[in-house]
């Protein structure tokens, strides 16, 4: 079980590098960095499927944002993929120049940018 992490990107170069490193496949959706920034919510490695990151809201303060996103886990007895998974969510936030992010779930801090 890997640790949850959150990353913020305020430029195309930053976002592209994070996308390639963290997501790898697929093309990154276009973002207008004059108006938006990108936040990556990475749940960490899990031993099966059935996990998810579900963003709910974003609040901004200065050059930082707090993202409320719930984590979902499979219920006992659920039939899930028997393969490692690394659930994530990538969201564009309506604020340019975001350099820090905090991920909150159920009132608890899950991760902060380093």
C-alpha angles and dihedrals in degrees: 000000000000124000121264114250138186127204132186127205125190099177138050091244093052094045094047092050092049091045092052093045099042106027103021102178130067126033118282112249115247118266130190100227090188086071106016145044130200128238122196117204109195116187094193131236118323127189095232142017124263097084126115144174113223115191114211110170146352128213122188132209122172110316093338138080136202113216119199107206128159123221120221125206129187115264120242107279096020115141106240139169110278095223136092114272135187108200118205145162126210116197136181111224122206095242130087122220100030110167103165136041138185121201114210127186125178090350094304128108108247097180144341130206112264 
